[in-house]
Amino acid sequence: MSNVPDGLKYAKSHEWVKVEGGAAVVGITDHAQHELTDVVFVELPPLGASVKAGAPCAVVESVKTASDIYSPVTGVVRAVNPALTGNPALVNSDPYGEGWFFRVELASADEVAGLLSSDSYRAQIGG
């Protein structure tokens, strides 16, 4: 059974969002990292890039496959997780902590309200 913390928002495409002030921290869910298996490479969006909700903005590669990561929110990338470059396995070991991907300055906080709650995401993944 996958870990789905309360207090976060979730995209149907398996990214999580944690809102901190006017910004959103984004990563992939425990369910997604289990499906990918061992993550071996992460390509993050460039600082200052404009990202759009539902559009691909990063890539994660595992021993099993390569997958696009979709931004769950619209805004500007203000930070990326430099630790993932040297240790992409952080996505597997701590997907909601040290394995975060990027931080977006939100264009609209209202967009976050349209994402899934933890209960809705659990229902989506059958948990």
C-alpha positions, 0 to 999 in steps of 0.5 A, spaced: 500 500 500 502 506 498 503 512 502 499 518 501 500 523 506 494 528 508 495 535 507 498 535 500 494 535 493 495 530 488 494 530 480 491 525 477 498 524 473 501 522 480 505 528 482 504 531 489 503 539 491 505 542 497 503 549 498 508 554 502 506 561 501 505 563 494 509 557 492 508 550 490 513 544 492 512 539 487 514 531 487 512 525 484 507 520 489 510 514 493 505 510 488 509 513 482 515 511 484 513 504 486 511 503 479 517 506 476 522 502 480 529 504 481 530 511 479 536 512 475 536 519 472 532 526 473 531 531 468 529 538 472 526 544 469 530 550 468 530 555 473 525 561 471 522 556 466 514 558 465 510 551 466 503 550 465 498 545 469 498 539 465 504 540 461 510 536 461 516 539 464 521 534 467 523 527 465 524 521 470 528 515 468 528 508 472 531 501 470 524 500 467 522 506 463 522 514 462 516 518 464 514 525 463 513 529 469 507 534 468 506 540 472 500 540 476 500 548 477 501 554 472 507 558 474 514 560 474 520 555 476 523 558 482 527 552 485 529 545 483 532 540 487 540 539 486 540 533 490 536 529 485 542 530 480 547 526 484 542 522 487 536 520 483 534 515 488 532 520 493 525 519 489 525 512 491 527 513 498 523 519 500 518 521 495 515 526 499 521 529 503 528 529 500 526 527 493 522 533 491 523 536 484 521 543 483 518 549 486 513 553 482 511 561 484 504 560 483 500 564 477 493 562 481 492 559 488 485 557 485 488 552 481 491 548 487 484 547 489 482 543 483 487 538 485 485 531 488 485 531 496 489 525 499 482 521 500 481 522 492 488 520 490 487 514 494 481 512 491 484 513 484 490 508 486 485 503 489 488 504 496 
